[in-house]
Amino acid sequence: MRLFVKIFLSFWLAQALFVALAILVTVAMRPERKLSAIEALQPRFLDEAADAYCNGGTGRLEEYLRYLRDNQHVHSMLFDEHGPVVAHPVRPWFTETFHGKRRTADTFLGRINPHFQMLKTEGTGPDGRHYTLVTELPPGQNAMFGPGGVPGLGILIAVLSSGLVCYFLAGYLTSPILRLRKAAQKLATGDLSARVGKIGRSKDEVSQLVHDFDTMAEQIEKLVNAQSRLLKDISHELRSPLARMTVALELARQRTGTEAVGVLDRISLEASRMNELIGSLTTIARLESGAGTVKKVTVHLEDIVEEVARDADFEAQARDCRVEAEILDELSVEGDPALLRSAIENVVRNATRYTREGTTVKVRAEKIQRQNSTLALINVTDYGPGVPEEALEKIFQPFYRIDDARGRSTGGVGLGLAITDQAVRLHGGSVTASNLPEGGLSVEIRLPLQPSAAGEVRTRTAPAATGLN
């Protein structure tokens, strides 16, 4: 349940309950006019009833009680120490009131009882004996639920008005949190310029939290920009001496004999690796700068997958390995063709680098449905040693390698999968890795399809390439 709904319902229920109880208690404690009049006359009724009984017996008493019923519209009964002093049976609630088993109308609990509103008055008769007069209020004299009882319209207005106040109060309290959440979402998607901004002139805890968040976001933006600028500067500064070193290397080849060929070849290999590293650093810096640098056009992923698989299959034959591509659907997305090709190519080349000799790397491209959205799924599986479970998420971090020896043997520096992760994220997708039960690694790239392509039917049902040459 949303925080807004929780705050709104909690405040509204508490406010409505408070208002309703306040009205009920006020009405219950305020005697109704007719009730007050009867209460005032009770002592006189008791004296007259006791006098009638003492001077004329039960017959005279019953005449007087009929008089009260006809003129005062009340039902009364006289009791002495032993019980009722009339000959006919007495209704149970009169006896219960006489024995104190029923609350009378001059108490709170007796006032809110919707039935049998009773009054009880005690005194001494002309003969010196103790008498009690119990009176039942006539219909409509209920202090709480009678004609002058609870103001239903007043309670309704109070509940609705309290609900309106609580609604705006809940909105006021949750508005900064919603703005904070939106800014956090933008920051998570790579928009480092996202800020919440000032929230009025208040200096409460929420405002302080917003201020701290903006300060944190600003510091993160500075650190990331500094890192990106450092990578760009390093890449730029290294390219010039590397270019001069390449020229010097070619001159050295021309001026030296065959005995220096092996050394020069080694220098050339390391220079090529350095050049590749500089290119990867430049790509990482560009991707980390945000999505604004991505030029999005319509890209057919199935064509890119087919081309990458064909190139990788040709290169993998040196290790007696193959690359097979199975394309089941047309996959049209919006994005940068070069970045998407680099993302897919890095995963496929990584798979061909670590798969066992004599095995086949499989690339599968298809359309899938996930939570009311259609995605392009590119799955690359190899038959290598896999990756430790604790490193499955870390392999997409820049410069992360499972072990240095493995990186040196393959020539990798831990930037390929990092470029893939950054490129896929800039296109609104995701990339995950998992180990296969039979051994090997499976990497899945998910990218959102264009709306027009999401509804297209399958156009390819057979593998696009198997054992490409």
PyMOL commands that set and color helices and strands:
alter all, ss='L'
color gray80, all
select helices_A, chain A and resi 3-29+33-72+92-98+108-111+152-188+205-255+258-288+291-293+301-319+337-354+389-391+394-396+404-410+416-426+451-454
alter helices_A, ss='H'
color red, helices_A
select strands_A, chain A and resi 75-79+118-124+130-136+297-300+322-327+332-335+360-370+373-381+430-435+441-448
alter strands_A, ss='S'
color yellow, strands_A
deselect
rebuild
show_as cartoon
